C-alpha cells in the first residue's frame, strides 16, 4: 500500500491565499516489518513516474493522473473553510495533506485520488531539517517562508498576489502553485466543485491584472522603440530601408530578375522568405545544408537602397512569419546552428542565414523542440518532461557539434537529474557535501558511476581542463556534465589576484590603480619589487607589514614582519633548493603587504566576507551576493589577524552598530556596497584583460568568496583574496557540529540558492534565452539574494560602469601612499632602467 503526501501553504489567512506544493512531497510505501501501517520506504514523485512507466507503460503518470486531482481535492477543503479566517491578517501556516490512490487496474480507467486527512505542520512527521531522512523536504521551510514573506508584503500593501507569480500562477522557483485566493482584485480558485479540471479565476480580476502588466510592458516597449527610433534617425536608416538593404545582401545567393528589378526598384515578394528553406542534400554520403528557393524567386535591386541591415526578429515581424527556425550556416556549409527567438533579436540577415524546413525526423525534431521551448524550471522536478534525445554520437551531421554539445547538456537537466560523489577526507569542510544536501533536496538521485550523473563531485579540477586551454579529452566532456570548478585567473592564490589586478593597473588610458582596491603589496618573486620591499621595510615610517604566502590559507603562511625574511629575494638560491626538513628554501608566491588598520568593534579588528557567483563561464554570467555575507569580529590571539572570528555579524547588525556608535545611517548601502561592486567589476575586468580564460567552459560554474577589510576612520574597502570552496560547514550529517552547524547562520543554506540560480541560468544560456528574463528590474533573482553584476551573453550584456570618479575621489583621500606601480616606476627610474 502507499500514501501520497503533499503540502499546503496558507501564505495568508486574511485575505486567504493558499498554495499547493508537491515538489517537497513524497510517496510512502507501507508494510515495514509486518506492520501494515509502518513506512517501509519513501519515493519522490519522480521515482513514482519511473515505476509507472516501467511497470505499466504510463508516461508522465503524476501529471496525467494525480496532479489535477490533488489540486481539486485541496481546493474543495479550502473553499469549505474559507469564511473562517476573517480578521487573521498576518497569519500563515504550512500543512500537509495525505492522499490514497485507488488501485490501478485498467489504463483506460484513471485511478481516483482520495484525500484522507490534512495535518498541521507539527503533525506532519519528522521534519528534521538537515537530518530529515526525506531529502526533498529538508529545507522546505526555507522556500515556504520566502513565499510567505512575498505574499504578506503584497497583501499588506494592497497589491495583487499575482505579481509574485509567473504566468502559470506558480512562484518563480516552481515550488508553489496557487490554489485559492480571495484577495480583492486578485481572486482565484480551482473549479473543483463543478468536477471540472479547469481554473475559475475571477475574469475581471485576471483581466485587471493582465491589463496592469500589459501597461507596464507597453511602457517598457515604447521606451525601447523610442530608443530605436532615435538610433535609426541618427543613422539615417529606417526599418524599411534596412529590410531593402538586407535583401540586397542575398542577391549573390538568390535568383534575381534584373530587368524586373530595374523596372520596379526596391520591390520584393514578401512571401519569398516563406519559401526559403535549408534542405539537407546528400553529397558523397554526407548531408550538406543547401539554401534553396522552393517556388518564387525574390527580385530586388540595391542601386538606391543605401546601407543598412535588419535583424531576423524585425524580418520575421515584417513578413508575418510565425513558423520556421532561422539557422546560421557554417563557413564550409557542412552544418547548421539553429537560432532561438532571443538570438533573432540581435542576429542580422546575411548570406550565412537560412530558414530551416520543418521536415525533420523525429530525433532531430525532439532536439530542436527542446532548444526552442524548454520546460519552465530546471531546479525542481518537472512532471512533464521533454522526450529523451538519445546519444549525441547517434545524430547525423546536420547540426554543428558545438550546438549539439550545448543542447545535449540542456537535455540532461531533465534526463539525468543525478549526481556522482567521490568520498573524500575532511568531509565536513568541503562544498561537495553542501551540494549533496542541496541536490537531494531538489529531488536529484545519487548514482554509482560518473557516467550516469549530470553533476560529478570529484573534488578535483584537472579532468575538466582549463576553459580556454582545454585539451581534446576535456572538450569531449562538454555536453555531459555540469562542472563546479574555481574560476581561472584569480581564485585560490593571493599572488595570482595581485598579478591580474596589477596588469590592469599598469595598462595605459586606465583610471584604475592597484592601491585603490588592494593594500600596498609587493612580490618577493619580482627582483624589482624586492628593491622596494627592502626600502619600505627600512623606512620605519610607522607602516606595519605582513609576509604572506599566496597559495596558503586559513591563517597559515601569514606573519607580521619588520625585516626581509631569510631567503626571500635572494637570487643566488634556486627555486627548487630545499632545507634539511625537505621544505623549499626559497618560497614562491610570497607577498609583502601593508597591514591595514581595520574597522574595530569593541577594540577588536574585523574583516568582511561577501560572495560572487559565476553562474556560467561561457557565456560569463556573474552575480553579487551580500545577503549571505558576514562581518568577522576577531577572536584570534594574534590581535592583528582579522580573519579568525570569535563572533560574526550580518550586515543588518553592522548597520545598527554604525548608526548607534558613529551616527552613520544605511552604512552598508552607502559605504560598503558601492566599493564592493567596484572591486568585483575590476576583478572581472582583470580576469578578461588579456584574453578570456572562461571561453569554452560551457556548463561550468562556481561560488567565490571575497575576503575584504574596511579601514578604520575613512571606511575604505580593500580586497585581500578570492577563493572557491570557502569552508561552508552547513548543519547536517556532514557538519562539524550536528547540533548547531555553521556558526554563520545566514550562510548555512547558501548552496540551496546557489544551485537554484545556477540551474536556472544554465537552462537559459544552453537554450540561448536571455538571462535577464530571470531577473527583476534591479537585476535581482526572485529570492532577492543575487544581483547580476556582469554578463557577456550576446543580447543580454550587463557590465558595470567602471567609475573613474570613485577612484579619483579615493586617490585624494589616500595621497599618503602612492600606488604601488608608480612606486615601482620611480624605483626603476632611479636605477636608470626603462623596461617597466
Secondary structure, DSSP 8 states (H G I E B T S, - for coil): -EEEEEEEEEEETTTTEEEEEEEEEEEEEE-GGG-TTSEEEEE-HHHHHHHHHHHH--TTHIIIIIHHHHHHHHHHHHHHHGGGGTT-TT--EEEEEEEEE-----TTS---EEEEEEEEGGGS----GGG-SSGGGTTHHHHHHHHHHHHHHHHHTT--GGGGB-TTSBBTTSS-EEEEEEETTEEEEB-TTTT-S-B---HHHHHHHHHHHHHHHHHHHHHHHHHHHHHHHHHT--HHHHHHHHHHHTTTTS---HHHHHHSTT---TTTGGGEEEEEEEETTEEEEEEEESS-------TTT-S---BHHHHHHHHT--S-EEEEE-TTSS-EEE--HHHHTT-B--TTEEEE-S---HHHHHHHHHHHS--S-SSS--SS-------GGGS-TTB-HHHHHHHHHHHHHHH--EEEE---SSTTT-HHHHHHHHHHHTT-EEESSGGG-SEEE-S--GGG--TTS--HHHHHHTTT-BEE---TTTSS-HHHHHHHHHHHHHSSS----GGGTS-SEEETTSHHHHHHHHHHHHH-SS--EEEEETT--TT-SEEEESS--TTTT-TTS-TT-B-TTSSBSS-SSEEEEE---B-EETTEEEEEEEEEEEEETTTTEEEEEEEEEEEEEE--SSTT--SSEEEEE-HHHHHHHHHHHH--TTHIIIIIHHHHHHHHHHHHHHHTSSS-TTTT-TTEEEEEEEEEEEBTTT--EEEEEEEESTT---SSTTSS-TTT--SSGGGTTHHHHHHHHHHHHHHHHHTT--GGGGS-TTSB-TTSS-EEEEE--TT--EE----HHHHHHHHHHTTTS--HHHHHHHHHHHTT----
